[in-house]
Structures are given as C-alpha cells and as structure tokens.
Amino acid sequence: MKAAIEQARAAAGERDVRVSGGGETIVQCLNAGLIEEFTVALAPVLFGKGIRLFEGVDASRVAVEQVSSESSLPLATHLTYAVHGRSSRG
C-alpha cells in the first residue's frame, strides 16, 4: 500500500491524494503513517459484521483529533479526523 500511495502522491503533485476503503484500510494507513486526515461516513444501516474502526491502531504512535462533522440527513454523518504522530516519549 505504501508504494501505491507514494506513486499517487508523485502523480498528484500539489493536489490531495484520496484513499477509498473501509476500516481495515484506515487502520493500515494509520499504522504506516501514510495519511494526514481521514473521513468516516456513518450510516444507520446494520450489516451484521464489521470491525472496530480503531482496533489495531498503534496508539503509542498515532493520535487522532476530530476536526469536523457534517450531516447529510437522513442518510449519513461524515466525521473528519486529523492524524497526529506521537513522539517516542508519548
């Protein structure tokens, strides 16, 4: 995944690069230090399975801060988080 994102960044120049995927994709990108911000769309639909969004994130290296919340009633709420790295001292 790292090589694909690096290639996309090179092709994008000054523009943003967006990665689409689910919770597992976000966790992989967070742990690899590949993203600065991400948005989660929450919808009132139960599929019966899933993962805990931040389960598996290395909290000693990664911190997230909610920066915005937008509603697209009645379908979804979009939560945007900034990603901050943590120093080795925590």
C-alpha positions as CSV (number, residue, x, y, z in Angstrom):
1,M,0.0,0.0,0.0
2,K,2.9,2.4,0.8
3,A,4.3,2.1,-2.8
4,A,0.8,2.8,-4.3
5,I,0.3,5.9,-2.1
6,E,3.8,7.2,-2.9
7,Q,3.1,6.7,-6.6
8,A,-0.2,8.6,-6.3
9,R,1.4,11.4,-4.4
10,A,4.1,11.8,-7.2
11,A,1.4,11.8,-9.8
12,A,-0.8,14.3,-7.9
13,G,1.9,16.9,-7.4
14,E,0.4,19.6,-5.1
15,R,-3.1,18.1,-5.2
16,D,-4.6,15.9,-2.5
17,V,-4.5,12.1,-2.7
18,R,-7.6,10.2,-1.5
19,V,-7.7,6.6,-0.5
20,S,-11.0,4.8,-0.5
21,G,-11.7,1.7,1.6
22,G,-13.1,0.5,4.8
23,G,-11.9,0.3,8.4
24,E,-9.1,-2.1,7.7
25,T,-7.7,0.2,5.1
26,I,-7.8,3.2,7.5
27,V,-6.0,1.1,10.2
28,Q,-3.3,0.0,7.8
29,C,-2.7,3.6,6.6
30,L,-2.7,5.0,10.2
31,N,-0.1,2.4,11.4
32,A,2.1,3.0,8.4
33,G,2.0,6.8,8.8
34,L,0.6,7.3,5.3
35,I,-2.3,9.7,6.0
36,E,-2.8,13.1,7.5
37,E,-6.6,13.2,7.6
38,F,-9.5,10.8,7.0
39,T,-13.3,10.9,6.8
40,V,-15.6,8.2,8.1
41,A,-19.2,8.1,6.8
42,L,-21.6,6.7,9.4
43,A,-25.0,5.4,8.1
44,P,-27.9,3.9,10.1
45,V,-27.6,0.6,8.4
46,L,-26.7,-2.7,10.1
47,F,-24.8,-5.2,8.0
48,G,-24.2,-7.7,10.8
49,K,-20.5,-7.7,10.7
50,G,-17.6,-5.3,10.8
51,I,-14.5,-4.2,12.6
52,R,-14.0,-1.7,15.4
53,L,-12.6,1.2,13.5
54,F,-9.5,1.9,15.7
55,E,-8.8,-1.6,16.8
56,G,-5.3,-2.4,15.9
57,V,-4.1,1.2,15.7
58,D,-0.8,1.7,17.5
59,A,-1.9,4.3,20.0
60,S,1.7,4.8,21.1
61,R,2.5,6.2,17.6
62,V,-0.8,7.7,16.4
63,A,-3.3,10.1,17.8
64,V,-6.5,11.4,16.0
65,E,-8.4,14.6,16.6
66,Q,-11.9,15.2,15.2
67,V,-11.9,18.3,13.1
68,S,-15.4,18.3,11.6
69,S,-18.7,16.7,11.5
70,E,-21.3,17.1,8.7
71,S,-24.7,15.6,8.4
72,S,-26.3,14.6,5.1
73,L,-29.7,13.9,6.7
74,P,-31.2,11.4,6.7
75,L,-28.5,9.2,5.1
76,A,-25.2,9.7,6.9
77,T,-22.9,11.7,9.2
78,H,-19.4,12.4,7.9
79,L,-16.7,12.6,10.6
80,T,-13.3,14.0,9.7
81,Y,-10.2,13.4,11.8
82,A,-6.7,14.9,11.7
83,V,-3.9,12.4,12.3
84,H,-1.0,13.4,14.6
85,G,2.1,11.4,15.2
86,R,3.3,10.9,18.7
87,S,6.9,11.2,19.8
88,S,8.6,8.2,21.2
89,R,8.0,9.7,24.7
90,G,4.2,9.6,24.1
